[in-house]
């Protein structure tokens, strides 16, 4: 992720992310133990679709675009 002493701004621009996100990643890397600290966490909210709704959405998406 970080090439030498590349600035937070440069990394954010290259990844098309906000500088605050890169700052949080760098802090987690330093304080939390490297790559392990950057692993994805649990979802922040519960799923919005029920299992039935998810199955219907999957079926509809398999049909492809209408146009």
C-alpha positions in Angstrom: 0.0 0.0 0.0 2.7 2.5 1.0 5.6 3.1 -1.3 8.5 4.4 0.8 7.5 7.8 2.2 4.7 8.5 -0.1 2.4 11.2 1.2 -1.1 10.5 2.5 -2.5 12.8 -0.2 -0.6 11.0 -3.0 -1.9 7.6 -1.7 -5.4 8.9 -1.4 -5.3 10.3 -5.0 -3.9 7.1 -6.4 -6.6 4.9 -4.7 -9.3 7.5 -5.3 -10.1 7.5 -1.5 -10.4 10.3 1.0 -7.3 11.3 2.8 -9.0 10.6 6.2 -9.4 6.9 5.1 -5.7 6.6 4.3 -4.8 8.3 7.6 -7.0 5.8 9.5 -5.3 2.9 7.6 -1.9 4.2 8.4 -2.7 4.6 12.1 -4.2 1.1 12.2 -1.1 -0.3 10.5 1.2 1.4 13.0 -0.8 0.7 16.2 -2.6 -2.5 15.3 0.1 -4.7 13.9 0.4 -4.4 10.1 -1.7 -6.0 7.5 -3.8 -7.9 10.1 -5.1 -4.5 11.4 -6.4 -3.6 7.9 -8.6 -6.7 7.5 -12.3 -6.0 6.9 -14.5 -5.9 10.0 -18.1 -7.1 10.5 -20.8 -5.1 8.7 -21.7 -1.9 10.6 -25.4 -2.5 10.2 -27.7 -5.5 9.8 -28.7 -6.7 6.4 -31.5 -4.7 4.9 -32.9 -7.5 2.7 -34.5 -10.7 4.0 -33.4 -14.1 2.7 -36.5 -14.1 0.5 -35.9 -10.7 -0.9 -32.2 -11.6 -1.5 -33.3 -14.7 -3.4 -35.7 -12.7 -5.6 -33.0 -10.1 -6.3 -30.6 -12.8 -7.3 -33.2 -14.3 -9.7 -33.9 -10.9 -11.2 -30.2 -10.1 -11.7 -29.7 -13.4 -13.5 -32.2 -12.2 -16.2 -29.7 -9.5 -17.2 -30.5 -6.0 -18.4 -33.8 -5.4 -20.2 -32.4 -3.3 -23.0 
